[in-house]
C-alpha cells in the first residue's frame, strides 16, 4: 500500500539548521533540541540517516531515522538496519507522509546494498495503533522472535532485494 500525499512533499536529509525547528515542532512529544543535535552528529558520523519531510507551504511535517547498526540483537546479527523514531505531526497523519518517509528509507537502504530493513513498534501503547496498522500494510512482517520483554516492541522487517 502506497499513499500519495494530496499535497507537495519534499524529503531530504537533516541539516544542522533543522534541529531547532524540529525541536520546537515536536516539543509536545518530548523531543528536545539535544535529541536532534545528537541525530545530526550521528548522521555526520554515518551511524544514522535522518530524513525530514517538508511541505513547501508549511515547513516540516515529520521525520524518520535509520540506524545502520540496529541496537536490536536479531537485526544487528543479521546486518539489518532499522528505521527508528518515525514521527509525523498530527495534522499530516493518515495523509501519506509516514509512508513517503518509509519509502525513502527503503530506497536509501537499497542504495547502500541492504537486502532487508527493520522497524519496531510498541504493542502495549494505544498511541502506536496507527503504526501497528501501517507497517504490515507496507509489507513489513514480524521477525519471528516475538515481543522484547524490556520494551514490549514487536520487530518487523521487509525484504528489499532478493537473495543472490
Secondary structure as GFF3:
##gff-version 3
##sequence-region A 1 164
A	DSSP	beta_strand	10	13	.	.	.	ID=ss1
A	DSSP	three_ten_helix	16	18	.	.	.	ID=ss2
A	DSSP	alpha_helix	19	25	.	.	.	ID=ss3
A	DSSP	three_ten_helix	27	29	.	.	.	ID=ss4
A	DSSP	alpha_helix	33	44	.	.	.	ID=ss5
A	DSSP	beta_strand	48	55	.	.	.	ID=ss6
A	DSSP	beta_strand	59	67	.	.	.	ID=ss7
A	DSSP	alpha_helix	73	78	.	.	.	ID=ss8
A	DSSP	beta_strand	81	88	.	.	.	ID=ss9
A	DSSP	three_ten_helix	90	92	.	.	.	ID=ss10
A	DSSP	alpha_helix	97	111	.	.	.	ID=ss11
A	DSSP	beta_strand	116	122	.	.	.	ID=ss12
A	DSSP	three_ten_helix	126	128	.	.	.	ID=ss13
A	DSSP	alpha_helix	129	137	.	.	.	ID=ss14
A	DSSP	beta_strand	141	148	.	.	.	ID=ss15
A	DSSP	beta_strand	153	159	.	.	.	ID=ss16
###
